């Protein structure tokens, strides 16, 4: 979408939209909801899958009921509410960034143009901080997903694996956005500190990915013989 025209209005509570309408919002051709909200949505999907595995494992063949109750409590009382709030906040905050950029680009007075440019950068700082929070929350979900994969019901290991993948995807999506946003800042203490944080986030994502791949290896099928057993043996 061109920034020469003002953005379209957002629904007040995106997360409450039916799934098909929410997906339509992402594909509507606007700037918001965008990649930050998408990262939060990946985290929410991971969290809900973890919750399902915990509930099934508590009632079935899981090993540690107390551990699952702890994870479930954290997911339902802290992680999901926070990610829902971040999902909406990112959409709204980035909308403000775009509006400031539109005003900057349309302004002809040099002093006013400079003010809008500074306003857009301040708003982008706030928006980037939200993405950091989303990415960190997604990384915490990787840890929870690994716990339920290792100790949870084997009947729902597909759910556990999907939870791991979605959480890593959310964190990695956030890092893409963070690095892109930081390109707008050439100097300053905030930018220096956030660039260092982004490097640490990158390293942690790689470690989590390696942990995830070790779980994939455990599920690989044993070597299958090409010779089919005879029914008459």
Protein Blocks (a to p, Z undefined) as FASTA:
>chain_A
ZZkbccddddfblmlpcfklmmmmmmnopabdcfklmmmmmmmmmmmmmmmmmmmmmmmm
bfblmlmmmmmmmmmmmmmmmmmmmmmmmmmmmmmmmmmmmmmmmpmblklmmmmmmmmm
mmmmmmmmmmmmmmmmmmmmmmmmmmmmmmmcfklmmmmmmmmmmmmmmmmmmmmmmmmm
mmmpggdjklmmmmmmmmmmmmmmmmmmmmmmmmmmmmpccdddfbdcdfkZZ
